[in-house]
Amino acid sequence: MFLKSYLTDTFRFNDRMNRQMLAKIAQLPDPAAAVRQFSHLINSQNKWLARILQDPDAPAMSWWDPVYPIDELAERWHKSLQTWLDFLDEKTDQEIRAEVEFTGYDGSRWIAALSDIALQLNYHAIHHRAQMQVDIRNQGLEPDFIDYIGTRYRRVSADTPSNHKVLELVAKFEEIRSGTPWYGDNFQKITAAVTPARALNPDHSNNSIIQMVWHMIYWRKPLIERLKGNLQFRGRIEDPDNWHKTRTFAETDWPAALEAFEQQHEELLTLLREKDDAYLTTGYRDGNTMAWFIEGVLQHDIYHLGQIAAVGLKV
């Protein structure tokens, strides 16, 4: 399953960088050109999958239209990405290497390996991110460093400490969000199947799915603050932001909650990657270490992810 794993990791890298790009686009004085480029990435993923699945409407689908409203880009990107990840998840490496036929815009028939189409989408995203970076710089903002190697390298010296255990914890967080955990589907796949109406309906549960997501976000905050060096921050059960019991949600709040989770996830992993293994042995409180605390946050995520999956299945 090396090929599937490689392509999945490549899609996830593009997801992280594109979300980072979206945050910068939102700051632009004139985001129109970047919004058009980003919409093109979404349309391209949708059109290529429609071609592969022999959708009769695929030849007529545009690469560039529609151009989506800026506040819809995150949700539409996530949907197009998750559809591809789900599609690849059902394939073997042999099936991914196999060639597939598709119809061109003029009705002619073409053929290409599924793996090459998937790689094209990811290389294509890198190409257009470069164009958006130029636009960002031309409008007076400093582009973010979004090269692939920036997510992998670290400085080495004679006394460089090990961080293998830290990276194992990072991998566990990634597994929860978008990987293939032993206990079932990941966060992105489970929540992608939840409609906004279902997310807001507590049904027979004490809390709705959107409340559970915000609860997960809330209890990651103490870890993030600790990683930043804020040793005084404490989560409180009675905090209104814990369960949002008094908040009245609208259906538009569901994609916003998922985006908040994604942004917080990236912040958490960025901070965690900066630590070395010695940090894990430092004290947390009550005689426990930071390793104990981080594992607790992971288990808390898994526990509530199971709840979300169970509640989401109820009709």
C-alpha positions as protocol buffer text, in pm:
chain_id: "A"
residue {
  index: 1
  type: MET
  ca { x: 0 y: 0 z: 0 }
}
residue {
  index: 2
  type: PHE
  ca { x: 299 y: 232 z: -45 }
}
residue {
  index: 3
  type: LEU
  ca { x: 150 y: 415 z: -344 }
}
residue {
  index: 4
  type: LYS
  ca { x: -184 y: 479 z: -175 }
}
residue {
  index: 5
  type: SER
  ca { x: -6 y: 604 z: 137 }
}
residue {
  index: 6
  type: TYR
  ca { x: 223 y: 830 z: -68 }
}
residue {
  index: 7
  type: LEU
  ca { x: -63 y: 986 z: -264 }
}
residue {
  index: 8
  type: THR
  ca { x: -272 y: 1029 z: 49 }
}
residue {
  index: 9
  type: ASP
  ca { x: 16 y: 1205 z: 224 }
}
residue {
  index: 10
  type: THR
  ca { x: 62 y: 1428 z: -80 }
}
residue {
  index: 11
  type: PHE
  ca { x: -305 y: 1526 z: -77 }
}
residue {
  index: 12
  type: ARG
  ca { x: -279 y: 1601 z: 296 }
}
residue {
  index: 13
  type: PHE
  ca { x: 26 y: 1820 z: 242 }
}
residue {
  index: 14
  type: ASN
  ca { x: -162 y: 2017 z: -23 }
}
residue {
  index: 15
  type: ASP
  ca { x: -456 y: 2047 z: 214 }
}
residue {
  index: 16
  type: ARG
  ca { x: -237 y: 2198 z: 487 }
}
residue {
  index: 17
  type: MET
  ca { x: -71 y: 2443 z: 250 }
}
residue {
  index: 18
  type: ASN
  ca { x: -395 y: 2542 z: 79 }
}
residue {
  index: 19
  type: ARG
  ca { x: -560 y: 2614 z: 413 }
}
residue {
  index: 20
  type: GLN
  ca { x: -261 y: 2827 z: 507 }
}
residue {
  index: 21
  type: MET
  ca { x: -296 y: 3002 z: 172 }
}
residue {
  index: 22
  type: LEU
  ca { x: -665 y: 3069 z: 236 }
}
residue {
  index: 23
  type: ALA
  ca { x: -584 y: 3248 z: 560 }
}
residue {
  index: 24
  type: LYS
  ca { x: -349 y: 3479 z: 368 }
}
residue {
  index: 25
  type: ILE
  ca { x: -598 y: 3534 z: 85 }
}
residue {
  index: 26
  type: ALA
  ca { x: -853 y: 3655 z: 340 }
}
residue {
  index: 27
  type: GLN
  ca { x: -612 y: 3940 z: 428 }
}
residue {
  index: 28
  type: LEU
  ca { x: -572 y: 4066 z: 70 }
}
residue {
  index: 29
  type: PRO
  ca { x: -704 y: 4413 z: -19 }
}
residue {
  index: 30
  type: ASP
  ca { x: -823 y: 4266 z: -351 }
}
residue {
  index: 31
  type: PRO
  ca { x: -864 y: 3886 z: -327 }
}
residue {
  index: 32
  type: ALA
  ca { x: -1051 y: 3840 z: -658 }
}
residue {
  index: 33
  type: ALA
  ca { x: -763 y: 3689 z: -860 }
}
residue {
  index: 34
  type: ALA
  ca { x: -658 y: 3454 z: -579 }
}
residue {
  index: 35
  type: VAL
  ca { x: -1018 y: 3348 z: -520 }
}
residue {
  index: 36
  type: ARG
  ca { x: -1044 y: 3262 z: -891 }
}
residue {
  index: 37
  type: GLN
  ca { x: -723 y: 3056 z: -874 }
}
residue {
  index: 38
  type: PHE
  ca { x: -837 y: 2873 z: -563 }
}
residue {
  index: 39
  type: SER
  ca { x: -1180 y: 2802 z: -714 }
}
residue {
  index: 40
  type: HIS
  ca { x: -994 y: 2655 z: -1011 }
}
residue {
  index: 41
  type: LEU
  ca { x: -819 y: 2406 z: -781 }
}
residue {
  index: 42
  type: ILE
  ca { x: -1155 y: 2293 z: -641 }
}
residue {
  index: 43
  type: ASN
  ca { x: -1314 y: 2266 z: -986 }
}
residue {
  index: 44
  type: SER
  ca { x: -1017 y: 2069 z: -1117 }
}
residue {
  index: 45
  type: GLN
  ca { x: -1042 y: 1808 z: -841 }
}
residue {
  index: 46
  type: ASN
  ca { x: -1416 y: 1776 z: -903 }
}
residue {
  index: 47
  type: LYS
  ca { x: -1383 y: 1753 z: -1281 }
}
residue {
  index: 48
  type: TRP
  ca { x: -1104 y: 1494 z: -1280 }
}
residue {
  index: 49
  type: LEU
  ca { x: -1295 y: 1267 z: -1045 }
}
residue {
  index: 50
  type: ALA
  ca { x: -1608 y: 1307 z: -1257 }
}
residue {
  index: 51
  type: ARG
  ca { x: -1402 y: 1204 z: -1560 }
}
residue {
  index: 52
  type: ILE
  ca { x: -1268 y: 896 z: -1384 }
}
residue {
  index: 53
  type: LEU
  ca { x: -1617 y: 794 z: -1269 }
}
residue {
  index: 54
  type: GLN
  ca { x: -1749 y: 835 z: -1625 }
}
residue {
  index: 55
  type: ASP
  ca { x: -1994 y: 1106 z: -1527 }
}
residue {
  index: 56
  type: PRO
  ca { x: -2174 y: 1208 z: -1850 }
}
residue {
  index: 57
  type: ASP
  ca { x: -2162 y: 1572 z: -1739 }
}
residue {
  index: 58
  type: ALA
  ca { x: -1783 y: 1567 z: -1697 }
}
residue {
  index: 59
  type: PRO
  ca { x: -1691 y: 1695 z: -2048 }
}
residue {
  index: 60
  type: ALA
  ca { x: -1906 y: 2005 z: -1998 }
}
residue {
  index: 61
  type: MET
  ca { x: -1773 y: 2086 z: -1651 }
}
residue {
  index: 62
  type: SER
  ca { x: -1556 y: 2398 z: -1650 }
}
residue {
  index: 63
  type: TRP
  ca { x: -1206 y: 2413 z: -1507 }
}
residue {
  index: 64
  type: TRP
  ca { x: -1252 y: 2777 z: -1408 }
}
residue {
  index: 65
  type: ASP
  ca { x: -1621 y: 2823 z: -1332 }
}
residue {
  index: 66
  type: PRO
  ca { x: -1790 y: 2869 z: -1100 }
}
residue {
  index: 67
  type: VAL
  ca { x: -1581 y: 3112 z: -898 }
}
residue {
  index: 68
  type: TYR
  ca { x: -1696 y: 3059 z: -540 }
}
residue {
  index: 69
  type: PRO
  ca { x: -1755 y: 3326 z: -274 }
}
residue {
  index: 70
  type: ILE
  ca { x: -1447 y: 3365 z: -57 }
}
residue {
  index: 71
  type: ASP
  ca { x: -1635 y: 3250 z: 254 }
}
residue {
  index: 72
  type: GLU
  ca { x: -1725 y: 2920 z: 81 }
}
residue {
  index: 73
  type: LEU
  ca { x: -1375 y: 2826 z: -33 }
}
residue {
  index: 74
  type: ALA
  ca { x: -1270 y: 2639 z: 282 }
}
residue {
  index: 75
  type: GLU
  ca { x: -1581 y: 2419 z: 290 }
}
residue {
  index: 76
  type: ARG
  ca { x: -1579 y: 2349 z: -85 }
}
residue {
  index: 77
  type: TRP
  ca { x: -1208 y: 2270 z: -79 }
}
residue {
  index: 78
  type: HIS
  ca { x: -1255 y: 2031 z: 211 }
}
residue {
  index: 79
  type: LYS
  ca { x: -1541 y: 1855 z: 32 }
}
residue {
  index: 80
  type: SER
  ca { x: -1344 y: 1810 z: -292 }
}
residue {
  index: 81
  type: LEU
  ca { x: -1041 y: 1685 z: -99 }
}
residue {
  index: 82
  type: GLN
  ca { x: -1235 y: 1441 z: 118 }
}
residue {
  index: 83
  type: THR
  ca { x: -1407 y: 1296 z: -189 }
}
residue {
  index: 84
  type: TRP
  ca { x: -1066 y: 1217 z: -338 }
}
residue {
  index: 85
  type: LEU
  ca { x: -932 y: 1072 z: -12 }
}
residue {
  index: 86
  type: ASP
  ca { x: -1238 y: 848 z: 22 }
}
residue {
  index: 87
  type: PHE
  ca { x: -1201 y: 740 z: -342 }
}
residue {
  index: 88
  type: LEU
  ca { x: -835 y: 644 z: -297 }
}
residue {
  index: 89
  type: ASP
  ca { x: -906 y: 473 z: 34 }
}
residue {
  index: 90
  type: GLU
  ca { x: -1120 y: 216 z: -148 }
}
residue {
  index: 91
  type: LYS
  ca { x: -846 y: 134 z: -400 }
}
residue {
  index: 92
  type: THR
  ca { x: -552 y: -105 z: -386 }
}
residue {
  index: 93
  type: ASP
  ca { x: -208 y: -2 z: -511 }
}
residue {
  index: 94
  type: GLN
  ca { x: -267 y: -218 z: -817 }
}
residue {
  index: 95
  type: GLU
  ca { x: -593 y: -37 z: -894 }
}
residue {
  index: 96
  type: ILE
  ca { x: -425 y: 300 z: -842 }
}
residue {
  index: 97
  type: ARG
  ca { x: -151 y: 208 z: -1091 }
}
residue {
  index: 98
  type: ALA
  ca { x: -408 y: 94 z: -1348 }
}
residue {
  index: 99
  type: GLU
  ca { x: -502 y: 312 z: -1643 }
}
residue {
  index: 100
  type: VAL
  ca { x: -848 y: 466 z: -1666 }
}
residue {
  index: 101
  type: GLU
  ca { x: -1030 y: 606 z: -1968 }
}
residue {
  index: 102
  type: PHE
  ca { x: -1201 y: 942 z: -1972 }
}
residue {
  index: 103
  type: THR
  ca { x: -1376 y: 1168 z: -2219 }
}
residue {
  index: 104
  type: GLY
  ca { x: -1219 y: 1498 z: -2327 }
}
residue {
  index: 105
  type: TYR
  ca { x: -1407 y: 1822 z: -2379 }
}
residue {
  index: 106
  type: ASP
  ca { x: -1453 y: 1743 z: -2750 }
}
residue {
  index: 107
  type: GLY
  ca { x: -1581 y: 1389 z: -2696 }
}
residue {
  index: 108
  type: SER
  ca { x: -1250 y: 1217 z: -2774 }
}
residue {
  index: 109
  type: ARG
  ca { x: -1135 y: 931 z: -2552 }
}
residue {
  index: 110
  type: TRP
  ca { x: -814 y: 947 z: -2348 }
}
residue {
  index: 111
  type: ILE
  ca { x: -634 y: 718 z: -2107 }
}
residue {
  index: 112
  type: ALA
  ca { x: -399 y: 773 z: -1812 }
}
residue {
  index: 113
  type: ALA
  ca { x: -294 y: 595 z: -1494 }
}
residue {
  index: 114
  type: LEU
  ca { x: -504 y: 686 z: -1192 }
}
residue {
  index: 115
  type: SER
  ca { x: -183 y: 754 z: -998 }
}
residue {
  index: 116
  type: ASP
  ca { x: -69 y: 1007 z: -1259 }
}
residue {
  index: 117
  type: ILE
  ca { x: -402 y: 1189 z: -1242 }
}
residue {
  index: 118
  type: ALA
  ca { x: -375 y: 1210 z: -864 }
}
residue {
  index: 119
  type: LEU
  ca { x: -18 y: 1340 z: -888 }
}
residue {
  index: 120
  type: GLN
  ca { x: -126 y: 1592 z: -1152 }
}
residue {
  index: 121
  type: LEU
  ca { x: -380 y: 1740 z: -912 }
}
residue {
  index: 122
  type: ASN
  ca { x: -118 y: 1787 z: -644 }
}
residue {
  index: 123
  type: TYR
  ca { x: 151 y: 1926 z: -876 }
}
residue {
  index: 124
  type: HIS
  ca { x: -119 y: 2147 z: -1027 }
}
residue {
  index: 125
  type: ALA
  ca { x: -198 y: 2287 z: -681 }
}
residue {
  index: 126
  type: ILE
  ca { x: 169 y: 2371 z: -623 }
}
residue {
  index: 127
  type: HIS
  ca { x: 180 y: 2556 z: -956 }
}
residue {
  index: 128
  type: HIS
  ca { x: -119 y: 2774 z: -873 }
}
residue {
  index: 129
  type: ARG
  ca { x: -8 y: 2836 z: -516 }
}
residue {
  index: 130
  type: ALA
  ca { x: 305 y: 2991 z: -669 }
}
residue {
  index: 131
  type: GLN
  ca { x: 86 y: 3222 z: -876 }
}
residue {
  index: 132
  type: MET
  ca { x: -117 y: 3318 z: -571 }
}
residue {
  index: 133
  type: GLN
  ca { x: 205 y: 3386 z: -378 }
}
residue {
  index: 134
  type: VAL
  ca { x: 306 y: 3639 z: -646 }
}
residue {
  index: 135
  type: ASP
  ca { x: -34 y: 3808 z: -613 }
}
residue {
  index: 136
  type: ILE
  ca { x: 4 y: 3819 z: -234 }
}
residue {
  index: 137
  type: ARG
  ca { x: 348 y: 3982 z: -260 }
}
residue {
  index: 138
  type: ASN
  ca { x: 230 y: 4230 z: -524 }
}
residue {
  index: 139
  type: GLN
  ca { x: -44 y: 4344 z: -287 }
}
residue {
  index: 140
  type: GLY
  ca { x: 206 y: 4428 z: -16 }
}
residue {
  index: 141
  type: LEU
  ca { x: 185 y: 4119 z: 205 }
}
residue {
  index: 142
  type: GLU
  ca { x: 466 y: 3878 z: 288 }
}
residue {
  index: 143
  type: PRO
  ca { x: 389 y: 3529 z: 153 }
}
residue {
  index: 144
  type: ASP
  ca { x: 413 y: 3236 z: 394 }
}
residue {
  index: 145
  type: PHE
  ca { x: 684 y: 2972 z: 352 }
}
residue {
  index: 146
  type: ILE
  ca { x: 483 y: 2679 z: 217 }
}
residue {
  index: 147
  type: ASP
  ca { x: 748 y: 2456 z: 57 }
}
residue {
  index: 148
  type: TYR
  ca { x: 711 y: 2084 z: 121 }
}
residue {
  index: 149
  type: ILE
  ca { x: 1055 y: 2053 z: 277 }
}
residue {
  index: 150
  type: GLY
  ca { x: 952 y: 2309 z: 536 }
}
residue {
  index: 151
  type: THR
  ca { x: 723 y: 2046 z: 686 }
}
residue {
  index: 152
  type: ARG
  ca { x: 1003 y: 1791 z: 709 }
}
residue {
  index: 153
  type: TYR
  ca { x: 1345 y: 1935 z: 787 }
}
residue {
  index: 154
  type: ARG
  ca { x: 1496 y: 2049 z: 1115 }
}
residue {
  index: 155
  type: ARG
  ca { x: 1832 y: 2199 z: 1207 }
}
residue {
  index: 156
  type: VAL
  ca { x: 2106 y: 1952 z: 1299 }
}
residue {
  index: 157
  type: SER
  ca { x: 2411 y: 2018 z: 1516 }
}
residue {
  index: 158
  type: ALA
  ca { x: 2642 y: 1810 z: 1732 }
}
residue {
  index: 159
  type: ASP
  ca { x: 2403 y: 1843 z: 2024 }
}
residue {
  index: 160
  type: THR
  ca { x: 2075 y: 1825 z: 1831 }
}
residue {
  index: 161
  type: PRO
  ca { x: 1825 y: 1649 z: 2060 }
}
residue {
  index: 162
  type: SER
  ca { x: 1611 y: 1363 z: 1941 }
}
residue {
  index: 163
  type: ASN
  ca { x: 1245 y: 1421 z: 1861 }
}
residue {
  index: 164
  type: HIS
  ca { x: 1140 y: 1075 z: 1742 }
}
residue {
  index: 165
  type: LYS
  ca { x: 886 y: 1034 z: 2022 }
}
residue {
  index: 166
  type: VAL
  ca { x: 744 y: 1380 z: 1955 }
}
residue {
  index: 167
  type: LEU
  ca { x: 699 y: 1293 z: 1588 }
}
residue {
  index: 168
  type: GLU
  ca { x: 518 y: 975 z: 1689 }
}
residue {
  index: 169
  type: LEU
  ca { x: 270 y: 1189 z: 1884 }
}
residue {
  index: 170
  type: VAL
  ca { x: 235 y: 1422 z: 1586 }
}
residue {
  index: 171
  type: ALA
  ca { x: 153 y: 1118 z: 1371 }
}
residue {
  index: 172
  type: LYS
  ca { x: -116 y: 1013 z: 1620 }
}
residue {
  index: 173
  type: PHE
  ca { x: -284 y: 1353 z: 1596 }
}
residue {
  index: 174
  type: GLU
  ca { x: -268 y: 1334 z: 1216 }
}
residue {
  index: 175
  type: GLU
  ca { x: -417 y: 985 z: 1228 }
}
residue {
  index: 176
  type: ILE
  ca { x: -715 y: 1116 z: 1424 }
}
residue {
  index: 177
  type: ARG
  ca { x: -773 y: 1401 z: 1183 }
}
residue {
  index: 178
  type: SER
  ca { x: -716 y: 1245 z: 843 }
}
residue {
  index: 179
  type: GLY
  ca { x: -542 y: 908 z: 873 }
}
residue {
  index: 180
  type: THR
  ca { x: -651 y: 545 z: 890 }
}
residue {
  index: 181
  type: PRO
  ca { x: -682 y: 470 z: 1263 }
}
residue {
  index: 182
  type: TRP
  ca { x: -745 y: 116 z: 1387 }
}
residue {
  index: 183
  type: TYR
  ca { x: -1071 y: 219 z: 1556 }
}
residue {
  index: 184
  type: GLY
  ca { x: -1253 y: 335 z: 1242 }
}
residue {
  index: 185
  type: ASP
  ca { x: -1285 y: 645 z: 1029 }
}
residue {
  index: 186
  type: ASN
  ca { x: -1095 y: 967 z: 1088 }
}
residue {
  index: 187
  type: PHE
  ca { x: -1235 y: 1304 z: 1196 }
}
residue {
  index: 188
  type: GLN
  ca { x: -1253 y: 1448 z: 845 }
}
residue {
  index: 189
  type: LYS
  ca { x: -1433 y: 1147 z: 700 }
}
residue {
  index: 190
  type: ILE
  ca { x: -1683 y: 1122 z: 987 }
}
residue {
  index: 191
  type: THR
  ca { x: -1770 y: 1491 z: 992 }
}
residue {
  index: 192
  type: ALA
  ca { x: -1791 y: 1513 z: 612 }
}
residue {
  index: 193
  type: ALA
  ca { x: -2089 y: 1276 z: 630 }
}
residue {
  index: 194
  type: VAL
  ca { x: -2271 y: 1495 z: 885 }
}
residue {
  index: 195
  type: THR
  ca { x: -2514 y: 1748 z: 739 }
}
residue {
  index: 196
  type: PRO
  ca { x: -2545 y: 2091 z: 904 }
}
residue {
  index: 197
  type: ALA
  ca { x: -2896 y: 2003 z: 1019 }
}
residue {
  index: 198
  type: ARG
  ca { x: -2775 y: 1680 z: 1175 }
}
residue {
  index: 199
  type: ALA
  ca { x: -2481 y: 1855 z: 1339 }
}
residue {
  index: 200
  type: LEU
  ca { x: -2718 y: 2090 z: 1523 }
}
residue {
  index: 201
  type: ASN
  ca { x: -2968 y: 1826 z: 1635 }
}
residue {
  index: 202
  type: PRO
  ca { x: -2884 y: 1664 z: 1972 }
}
residue {
  index: 203
  type: ASP
  ca { x: -3152 y: 1397 z: 1915 }
}
residue {
  index: 204
  type: HIS
  ca { x: -3127 y: 1158 z: 2215 }
}
residue {
  index: 205
  type: SER
  ca { x: -2779 y: 1275 z: 2309 }
}
residue {
  index: 206
  type: ASN
  ca { x: -2715 y: 1540 z: 2572 }
}
residue {
  index: 207
  type: ASN
  ca { x: -2510 y: 1740 z: 2324 }
}
residue {
  index: 208
  type: SER
  ca { x: -2523 y: 1802 z: 1951 }
}
residue {
  index: 209
  type: ILE
  ca { x: -2237 y: 1708 z: 1721 }
}
residue {
  index: 210
  type: ILE
  ca { x: -2136 y: 2071 z: 1675 }
}
residue {
  index: 211
  type: GLN
  ca { x: -2113 y: 2104 z: 2054 }
}
residue {
  index: 212
  type: MET
  ca { x: -1890 y: 1797 z: 2066 }
}
residue {
  index: 213
  type: VAL
  ca { x: -1654 y: 1947 z: 1807 }
}
residue {
  index: 214
  type: TRP
  ca { x: -1629 y: 2272 z: 2002 }
}
residue {
  index: 215
  type: HIS
  ca { x: -1573 y: 2069 z: 2319 }
}
residue {
  index: 216
  type: MET
  ca { x: -1279 y: 1892 z: 2150 }
}
residue {
  index: 217
  type: ILE
  ca { x: -1141 y: 2229 z: 2041 }
}
residue {
  index: 218
  type: TYR
  ca { x: -1176 y: 2368 z: 2392 }
}
residue {
  index: 219
  type: TRP
  ca { x: -980 y: 2089 z: 2560 }
}
residue {
  index: 220
  type: ARG
  ca { x: -696 y: 2114 z: 2310 }
}
residue {
  index: 221
  type: LYS
  ca { x: -643 y: 2476 z: 2418 }
}
residue {
  index: 222
  type: PRO
  ca { x: -467 y: 2390 z: 2748 }
}
residue {
  index: 223
  type: LEU
  ca { x: -212 y: 2184 z: 2554 }
}
residue {
  index: 224
  type: ILE
  ca { x: -156 y: 2460 z: 2299 }
}
residue {
  index: 225
  type: GLU
  ca { x: -107 y: 2719 z: 2572 }
}
residue {
  index: 226
  type: ARG
  ca { x: 133 y: 2489 z: 2758 }
}
residue {
  index: 227
  type: LEU
  ca { x: 333 y: 2435 z: 2436 }
}
residue {
  index: 228
  type: LYS
  ca { x: 353 y: 2815 z: 2402 }
}
residue {
  index: 229
  type: GLY
  ca { x: 497 y: 2838 z: 2753 }
}
residue {
  index: 230
  type: ASN
  ca { x: 182 y: 2963 z: 2926 }
}
residue {
  index: 231
  type: LEU
  ca { x: 190 y: 2749 z: 3240 }
}
residue {
  index: 232
  type: GLN
  ca { x: -96 y: 2934 z: 3409 }
}
residue {
  index: 233
  type: PHE
  ca { x: -373 y: 2852 z: 3161 }
}
residue {
  index: 234
  type: ARG
  ca { x: -631 y: 2602 z: 3282 }
}
residue {
  index: 235
  type: GLY
  ca { x: -940 y: 2468 z: 3115 }
}
residue {
  index: 236
  type: ARG
  ca { x: -1257 y: 2490 z: 3324 }
}
residue {
  index: 237
  type: ILE
  ca { x: -1552 y: 2253 z: 3298 }
}
residue {
  index: 238
  type: GLU
  ca { x: -1791 y: 2538 z: 3377 }
}
residue {
  index: 239
  type: ASP
  ca { x: -1647 y: 2763 z: 3104 }
}
residue {
  index: 240
  type: PRO
  ca { x: -1929 y: 2855 z: 2856 }
}
residue {
  index: 241
  type: ASP
  ca { x: -1687 y: 2782 z: 2570 }
}
residue {
  index: 242
  type: ASN
  ca { x: -1655 y: 2420 z: 2687 }
}
residue {
  index: 243
  type: TRP
  ca { x: -1990 y: 2294 z: 2557 }
}
residue {
  index: 244
  type: HIS
  ca { x: -2152 y: 2615 z: 2427 }
}
residue {
  index: 245
  type: LYS
  ca { x: -2469 y: 2521 z: 2612 }
}
residue {
  index: 246
  type: THR
  ca { x: -2619 y: 2870 z: 2587 }
}
residue {
  index: 247
  type: ARG
  ca { x: -2524 y: 2934 z: 2225 }
}
residue {
  index: 248
  type: THR
  ca { x: -2785 y: 2918 z: 1950 }
}
residue {
  index: 249
  type: PHE
  ca { x: -2625 y: 2766 z: 1642 }
}
residue {
  index: 250
  type: ALA
  ca { x: -2722 y: 2820 z: 1280 }
}
residue {
  index: 251
  type: GLU
  ca { x: -2651 y: 2566 z: 1007 }
}
residue {
  index: 252
  type: THR
  ca { x: -2379 y: 2796 z: 870 }
}
residue {
  index: 253
  type: ASP
  ca { x: -2193 y: 2748 z: 1199 }
}
residue {
  index: 254
  type: TRP
  ca { x: -2116 y: 2383 z: 1115 }
}
residue {
  index: 255
  type: PRO
  ca { x: -1853 y: 2445 z: 842 }
}
residue {
  index: 256
  type: ALA
  ca { x: -1712 y: 2725 z: 1060 }
}
residue {
  index: 257
  type: ALA
  ca { x: -1666 y: 2480 z: 1349 }
}
residue {
  index: 258
  type: LEU
  ca { x: -1486 y: 2232 z: 1121 }
}
residue {
  index: 259
  type: GLU
  ca { x: -1259 y: 2507 z: 991 }
}
residue {
  index: 260
  type: ALA
  ca { x: -1183 y: 2616 z: 1349 }
}
residue {
  index: 261
  type: PHE
  ca { x: -1082 y: 2257 z: 1428 }
}
residue {
  index: 262
  type: GLU
  ca { x: -855 y: 2243 z: 1122 }
}
residue {
  index: 263
  type: GLN
  ca { x: -683 y: 2573 z: 1200 }
}
residue {
  index: 264
  type: GLN
  ca { x: -631 y: 2478 z: 1564 }
}
residue {
  index: 265
  type: HIS
  ca { x: -498 y: 2138 z: 1455 }
}
residue {
  index: 266
  type: GLU
  ca { x: -230 y: 2301 z: 1240 }
}
residue {
  index: 267
  type: GLU
  ca { x: -132 y: 2534 z: 1524 }
}
residue {
  index: 268
  type: LEU
  ca { x: -105 y: 2242 z: 1766 }
}
residue {
  index: 269
  type: LEU
  ca { x: 115 y: 2033 z: 1538 }
}
residue {
  index: 270
  type: THR
  ca { x: 338 y: 2328 z: 1449 }
}
residue {
  index: 271
  type: LEU
  ca { x: 402 y: 2392 z: 1818 }
}
residue {
  index: 272
  type: LEU
  ca { x: 450 y: 2024 z: 1900 }
}
residue {
  index: 273
  type: ARG
  ca { x: 703 y: 1970 z: 1619 }
}
residue {
  index: 274
  type: GLU
  ca { x: 922 y: 2240 z: 1775 }
}
residue {
  index: 275
  type: LYS
  ca { x: 974 y: 2029 z: 2089 }
}
residue {
  index: 276
  type: ASP
  ca { x: 1230 y: 1755 z: 2147 }
}
residue {
  index: 277
  type: ASP
  ca { x: 1183 y: 1426 z: 2330 }
}
residue {
  index: 278
  type: ALA
  ca { x: 1326 y: 1570 z: 2653 }
}
residue {
  index: 279
  type: TYR
  ca { x: 1027 y: 1805 z: 2667 }
}
residue {
  index: 280
  type: LEU
  ca { x: 797 y: 1504 z: 2709 }
}
residue {
  index: 281
  type: THR
  ca { x: 959 y: 1421 z: 3043 }
}
residue {
  index: 282
  type: THR
  ca { x: 906 y: 1770 z: 3187 }
}
residue {
  index: 283
  type: GLY
  ca { x: 647 y: 1804 z: 3458 }
}
residue {
  index: 284
  type: TYR
  ca { x: 287 y: 1885 z: 3385 }
}
residue {
  index: 285
  type: ARG
  ca { x: 119 y: 1880 z: 3727 }
}
residue {
  index: 286
  type: ASP
  ca { x: 27 y: 1639 z: 4008 }
}
residue {
  index: 287
  type: GLY
  ca { x: 341 y: 1437 z: 3936 }
}
residue {
  index: 288
  type: ASN
  ca { x: 250 y: 1375 z: 3572 }
}
residue {
  index: 289
  type: THR
  ca { x: 462 y: 1455 z: 3266 }
}
residue {
  index: 290
  type: MET
  ca { x: 385 y: 1635 z: 2941 }
}
residue {
  index: 291
  type: ALA
  ca { x: 384 y: 1298 z: 2765 }
}
residue {
  index: 292
  type: TRP
  ca { x: 100 y: 1190 z: 2996 }
}
residue {
  index: 293
  type: PHE
  ca { x: -88 y: 1514 z: 2924 }
}
residue {
  index: 294
  type: ILE
  ca { x: -51 y: 1486 z: 2546 }
}
residue {
  index: 295
  type: GLU
  ca { x: -165 y: 1123 z: 2547 }
}
residue {
  index: 296
  type: GLY
  ca { x: -466 y: 1235 z: 2750 }
}
residue {
  index: 297
  type: VAL
  ca { x: -561 y: 1490 z: 2484 }
}
residue {
  index: 298
  type: LEU
  ca { x: -528 y: 1222 z: 2216 }
}
residue {
  index: 299
  type: GLN
  ca { x: -752 y: 983 z: 2410 }
}
residue {
  index: 300
  type: HIS
  ca { x: -1004 y: 1262 z: 2469 }
}
residue {
  index: 301
  type: ASP
  ca { x: -1018 y: 1325 z: 2092 }
}
residue {
  index: 302
  type: ILE
  ca { x: -1071 y: 955 z: 2018 }
}
residue {
  index: 303
  type: TYR
  ca { x: -1344 y: 924 z: 2283 }
}
residue {
  index: 304
  type: HIS
  ca { x: -1550 y: 1211 z: 2143 }
}
residue {
  index: 305
  type: LEU
  ca { x: -1482 y: 1111 z: 1783 }
}
residue {
  index: 306
  type: GLY
  ca { x: -1653 y: 783 z: 1869 }
}
residue {
  index: 307
  type: GLN
  ca { x: -1948 y: 978 z: 2009 }
}
residue {
  index: 308
  type: ILE
  ca { x: -1971 y: 1190 z: 1696 }
}
residue {
  index: 309
  type: ALA
  ca { x: -1969 y: 879 z: 1477 }
}
residue {
  index: 310
  type: ALA
  ca { x: -2241 y: 713 z: 1687 }
}
residue {
  index: 311
  type: VAL
  ca { x: -2466 y: 1019 z: 1704 }
}
residue {
  index: 312
  type: GLY
  ca { x: -2413 y: 1092 z: 1336 }
}
residue {
  index: 313
  type: LEU
  ca { x: -2546 y: 748 z: 1243 }
}
residue {
  index: 314
  type: LYS
  ca { x: -2877 y: 812 z: 1417 }
}
residue {
  index: 315
  type: VAL
  ca { x: -3162 y: 926 z: 1197 }
}
